[in-house]
Amino acid sequence: MDHLFPGADDAAAHGAEADDGKRRHGARADLVREAIKTGIREGRLRAGQRLREADLAEWLGVSRTPVREALKTLEAQGLVATVGREGLVIASLSARDVAELYTVWADMEALAARYAAENARPSDIKLMLAICDKWDEKLDAAELGRLNHQLHQAIYDAAHNAFLHRALDAIDDSLALLGLHTYSVPARRAEAGLEHRAIVEAIARHDPQQAANAALTHIQTSEKLRLSLLAESPPFL
C-alpha cells in the first residue's frame, strides 16, 4: 500500500511493535496488581505497610515499570494510599468503613446467590460442591481463605450476570484489606464451612429465596465476628 509520507511503512511497523510492547507491559502490570492484592488478602502485606517500587519489583521478579502502573491502579481502587512522607502504603479501613463494606457486601452476596439459584448450570453446581468438599477446618487460615475466595467467585460466575459480577469484584478488592482475620478463630472455620454448604445446596435445589437467606446469614455472621475482633485488636492507622 502506498503512503502519502515517505517511511510510513516503517513507522507503521514500529507502531505495531510499540502496541505489542504496551500490551506486554499492561499484562505484567495486571499480574503485579493481582499479586499485590493476593499478598494483602493473605496477610503478607498489612495495613499501613510502606510500599517501595524497588522492593516490590525484586519480590515479584519484574521491572519497576509494571509495579508503578499497578500501584497507580491500586491507589485509584482504594487499596493503597499516599500518607505524608511515608509515600504509598497499604490502605486501612476504619470500623465504620468495615461496617459499611459488610452492609453492601451482604446485600450483593444475597443477590448473587439468588441469581445463581436461578441460573446455575450443572457444571457451576459441580464446581461449587467440589470446593465445599475441599473445606477442612484443619487447613491453615491462608488455604481456607483461598478456598473461600474461590467459592464466592464461583457463586458470582454461577449468577451469570456480568454487571453484578463487576460490582462484586469491586467489593472484593476492598475485602482484600480485611485479610484472613476471622479464620484465626477455630470455631469459625467449621461454622463457615457449614454456611458455605447451605448456600450451595440451596443453589443446587434452585431455591432462590433460601440461597439468598443463607448468603445473607453467612455475611452477617462474619461481620459480627470481624467487628468483635477489630474491637479487641484494631489494625487501623
N, C-alpha and C positions, 0 to 999 in steps of 0.2 A: 504494500500500500504506500502511495506517495504521500509525503507530509509537506505541509506548507513551509516548515522551517528545517534547515539542514540539521542533521544529527538527532532528529526526533525519534528515530527508531532506537538509537542507543539510550536516549532519555527514557523512552517507554520501558525498555528492558531494565534500566536501573530503577525505575519507579516500581516495577513488579517485584524486584529484589527487595526494595525498601518495604513494600507492603508485606512480603513474606517475613522480613525481619520484625516488623511491628507485631505481626500475628504471633511470632515465636515469643517475643517479649511479653505480649499480653497473656499468652498461655502460661508462661513462667510466673508472671505476677499473680495469676489466678491460683496456681499451685501454692505459691508462697502465702497468699491470703488464707487459703483453706488450712494450710499447715499451722499458721498462727492461731486461727480460730480453734483448731483441734487442741493446740497447746493450752489455750485459755480454758476450754471446756474440761480438759483432763487435769488441770491444776499445775501444769508445768510453767505456765505464765500466770502470774497472780495480779489482782487488782493493785494498782499503784506502782507496779514494776516498770522501771525505765526501759525503753526500747531503743537500742542503738543499731543503726543500719549495719554497721560492720559486724557486730556480734550476731545479728540475725542472718546475715549473708554467710558467715562462717558456719553457723549452726545448720543451715539448710543447704549449704554447698552450692550457692548461686552467687551471681554478681550483685552489687548493691542496687543496680537499676530496677530489677523487678521487685526488690524489697521496698524501695522508695515508692514505687507505684502501688504496691499492695497496702502500704501504710496510709497512703492518701485515701484509698477506698475505705479502709477500716475506720479512719477518722470520720469520713463522711457518714458511715454507718453507725457511728457512736461507740465503737468497740475500743478505740484508743482516743486519747485526748491530749492536748497540749497543756502542760501545767508549769507555768513560770519558767524558771531556769532549768528545771528538770527536762524540759522538752517533751517528747512523746512518751506517754505511759499507758499501761492498760487501764481502761476506764473503770470507775467504781459506780455502784448503784447504791443510792440511799434506801432506807427502809421503805420510804414512800414509793420510790421507783420500783422496788421489788413487788410491793402490793399492787401497784397499777399494772405492772407487767403480767402478774398472775391473773388479774381480773380479765384482761384482754385474752390471754392465753387460754383460760378456762372456757370462755365463750367460743373461741375459734376452734379449740380442740373438740368441743362437743359438736360443732357444726361439721368438722371433718369426719368424725365418727359417724354422724348421721348420714352424710353423703356416701361414706364408704359402705354402710349397711345397704344403701340403695343401689350403689353402682359397682361394688366389688365383683371382680371376676374370679373364677375358681383359682387361677394362678395367684391372684392377690391374697386370697384367703390361705392358700397353701403356704405362701411366704410368711405371712403374719403368724400362723400357727407354728411354723418351724422356728421362728425367732423366740416365741414363747417357750418352746421346748428346750431351748438352749439356756434359758434363765435358771440360774442356780445361786442361791443365796451364799454359797461358799466361795463364789468368784470374788475377786477383788473389786474395789469400787470403780476403777478405771474400765475394767471389762464390762461390768454392769452398766456403766454409763454409755459405753459403745452400743451395747445391745438395746438399751433404752432409746438411744437416738435412732438406731436402725428401725425399731418398731414404729416409732412415731412417724418417721419418714415413709414407712410402708403404708401406714394408715392414710397419710396425705396422698400418696400415689393412688391408693385404692379409691379415694374420693373422686378421682378423675375430673377435677375442676382446676384448671390451670391458674385461674385468678386467686382462688383460695390457697393453692399451693404456694404461690409467690408471696402472699400475705403472711402465711405461716413461716416461710423461710426467713422473712424479715424479723419475725418474732424470735425464731430460733437463733438468729445472730445475737440478739440481746440475751437470750437464755444462756448462751455460752459463758457470759460473765458470771453466772451463778455457780459454775463449776460442778463438782460431784458431791457437794456437801451432804445431802440427805442420805447418801449411801454409806456414810460413816456410822450411821445408826443401824445396828444389826437387824432389829425388828423391821425396819423399813424395807430391807432387801426382800424379805419374804412377802411382806404386805404388797409391795409394788408389783411383784410377780403375779400375785393373785388378781390385782386390779387390772393388769395388762390382759390377762387371760379372760377376764369378764368382758372387757371391751371387745376383744377379738371374737369371742364366742357369740356375742350379740350381733356383731357384723356378719359372722358366718351364718347366723339364722336369718339374716336380712331383717333385723328388728331395729329400725332407725331410732325409735324413742329410747329403747333400752341401751343402745350403743351410746347415744348422746348422754344419757344419765350416768352411765358407767364412766365415760370420759370426764364428765364434769366432776364427779366424785373423786376420781383419780387426781386431777389437778388441784382441787380444793384441799384434799388431804395432804398433798405435797406442800402446798402453800403454808398450811398451819405449822407443819414441822419445820419448814425453812425459816419462817419468821421467828419461831421459838429459838432455833439455833443461832440466828443472827442476833437476837436479843442477848444471848449468853456470850457470844464472841463476835461482835460486829467487825467485818473486814473492810469497812469503808475508810476512805482518806479523811 
